[in-house]
Amino acid sequence: MIGVDLVVASGMDFGAIPRPIWLVVVGLLLIVWALAPDGLALGKLQLPPSKPLWRQGCYAGIGAVLILVGIYFVNASEPRTSFATVMPRPTPSFAASAPATAPLASGAATVSSGSAQPNVRHAHAERPPLCHESSQWIADEVPAESELVLLVAAGDTIPRNEWANYRRMALDVVHCAGNGSSITLRPITARPLMAHSLEIATPIESGTSYLRFRDAWQTLDQRAIRWIDSLPTLRSPGRGSDPIMALFAAGEDLTLGDASRHRVIIAIFNGWQQSEDLNVFGYRRDPRRLNAQDAVRALQSLPDVHGAGVMIVGMTSGEPGIGVTSAQLAGLCRFWGAIVAASHGSMRLCRVDLPGTNR
């Protein structure tokens, strides 16, 4: 009888062994058992001889199939090299007084000042495993090893009937951020809630199996979902919405990050600044006539976003009964363009939805 001693190292994590390896091990044991004339001993387990001859052949054949399948999946789970390239990113020039390039429709048109239209690229960045094909644009704008700050409306700053759309956009951003990127998630509220933030880092595929890489993404996804789903019930002192203060926090986050990385700030909110220092939510004051430069000068201080590309999405009328027009919302985009330019950033997008995440 052939005996096989099973030696288990202390503290050995069997879960760390890739599953395809077990197929190879079981296949080898089946072949050994089929060829052993007196049976097989696995520690205290005694397996009788696998006679007659036809049964030995069956066991040996099954073992060979398991080995081949295991080897196939082992090879399939090896790290894959990506040859996708990211085209150089031109820095858009922004003129605060420039007219909007297009009216803001129900989610399809881009409203912006200067060159905030999505870039046209000849090569795409590699999409992370949870990123939908329709959201490739986000993967291109937040390539691998970026510094990303995601600002999302919370509590009373979430417009009525807009949370499902905001949640979908926030998750799309997290899912499509390039591998090896650092992501800081912060809420937009009436008063800053510095403690309610989440810092996560997207996995890097190199040096690990693809199955482990995807599992790491799933774990990150669950953390992001828990944080995002906590936003509707989040409350802060005071009333209104202060996204400029959120930009201050984003600038501080970028100060602590790697200055050599590509920097992106994505803010998901209704577009209205309603704070003690500056309130553009006077519906008697047409945002088309709002002098953005005067608004900038009225602020006592401005954020420093360190040259980050800024995208503002989720634009709404603020209140359903006011009936703010598309032209007025275009004025809001010019206003935010002036704020971003004065904060040492570049306005890359201002519209209702992120490209690829239309309702």
Secondary structure, DSSP 8 states (H G I E B T S, - for coil): -EEE-----TT--GGGS-HHHHHHHHHHHHHHHHH-TT-EEETTEEE----SHHHHHHHHHHHHHHHHHHHHHHHHTS-----------------TTS--SS---SSSSB--SSS-S----SS-----TT--GGGHHHHHHS-TTEEEEEEEE-GGGS-TT-HHHHHHHHHHHHHHS-TT-EEEEEEE-SS--TTS-EEEE----TTS-HHHHHHHHHHHHHHHHHHHHTGGG---SSSSB-HHHHHHHHHHHHHHS-TTSEEEEEEES-S--BSSS-B---TTS-GGG--HHHHHHHSS-----TT-EEEEE----SSTTT---HHHHHHHHHHHHHHHHHTT-EEEEEESS-TT---
